[in-house]
Amino acid sequence: MHVAGEMATHALMPRGKPMIRHFETDLLPERFTPIVFVVLGILTAMLCNAHAGPLPMPAMDGPLTSSSPIEFAAGPLGNLNLTGVLSGLAVWQNNPAPGNQSNWAGISNGQIFIQKTHGLIQFFIQAGAYDIPSLGAPLLSTGRTLTDYYGPLPQAYLKIAPSPDVSILIGKLPTLAGAEYTFTFENMNIQRGLLWNQENAVTRGIQANYQVGSLTASLSLNDGYYSNRFSWLSGELAYALDRANTIAFVGMGNMGSTHYESPATPLYQNNSDLYNLIYSYTSGPWVIQPYLQYSYVPQDVALAISKATETYGAAILGIYRFTSRVFLAVRGEYISSSGNAEDGALNLLYGPGSRAWSVTITPTYQVQDFFARAEFSFVRAVDYAPGAVFGRQGNNPAQARILVESGFFF
């Protein structure tokens, strides 16, 4: 599942709002149209380039698997590898948020990945259009997602690898937090989960990785929730008990106090500490991944945080393989926040002291590079604040969604 140094992340909302993602309904802006022509050119190039073996990036939890890369000579850079994904998404939901409709359709991925995977100096570049749907959050258009979050170059880093066991990454990095990656095709489910909503997704900074035997360690100095203020320290230790069982511990937090906020940089979470304990089991047709999450936002008078607030979360993700082409992915989650509306606690979910649970079921079909999958999800908030949940008035505690995503890798 998660590989040390190359794990998932996320982003949140401004002060006083739940830390959940948004999606609106409009078409891809014209300024992103050149991406389509780049992709079409790449597809043409596929007809005349040799393929190499599978690559570790972009990292993928399954059940989807990417195609073998296109390998090409790039002069003084040596041989490079290119892969990509094109996919569309359709959504039906009840109790839509203001600005959303009950039905939505758009591009979920139009991305290419160029990387060098050998030698002392390596690199990874991810470019294109994407959406990041998540449970319990309004829907955003592809253009708005790119503008408000990580742009058309969401991840890109230089990798210095003096040996197979040691590497240093510098640039826009995937976070170490959590058990889910950021983009739809990387994960068991189409949508990201409630626990993912509390985590960061992309960080700018530097990260060192070291592996000895079954132990992998990563340490990163970065900008937390994409703040461009480099005051966060993140670390992970992962230990492979055997071929089927792995356990990982993740810890991270802001070493200072950061006033900056944006759609990708929620004020409260960007001044928090966050911890994960993740267990992964992979054997035969089964993948099972339970994990725990704890976050803590300390009191800070300068940031108008009058009371420290915590969240506690637990989730279990799983995949069962029926055949080489048919899979079923399931996710269940529970998350709660401390305090109440009267004691000055922060709103980190659906009001101070609120709780929520969710169920997600995702049948998946893939044959060669083509994939299609459907998804049913249900979210229920408990002890919520009026106006902070679902529907036009924000007073309905539950939301169901049905999604269909289809596309292909190249």
Buried (B, 14 or more C-beta within 10 A) or exposed (E): BBBBBBBBBBBBBEEEBBBBBBBBBEEBBEEBEEBBEBBEEBBEEBEEBEEBEEBEBBBBBBBBEBBBBBBBEEEEEEEBBBBBBBBBBBBBBBBBBEEBEEEBEBBBBBBBBBBBBEEEEBBBBBBBBBBBBBBBBBBBBBBBBBBBBBEBEBBBBBBBBEEEEEBBBBBBBBBBBBBBBBBBBBBBBBBBBBBBBBBBBBBBBBBBBBBEEEEBBBBBBBBBBBBEBBBBBBBBBBBBEEEEEBBBEBBBBBEEBBEBBBBBBBBBBBBBBBBBBBBBBBEEEEBBBBBBBBBBBBEBEEBEBEBBBBBBBBBBBBBBBEEEEBBBBBBBBBBBBBBBBEEBBBBBBBBBBBBBBBBBBBBBBBEEBEBBBBBEBBBBBBBBBEEBBBBEEBBBBBBBBEBBBBBBBB
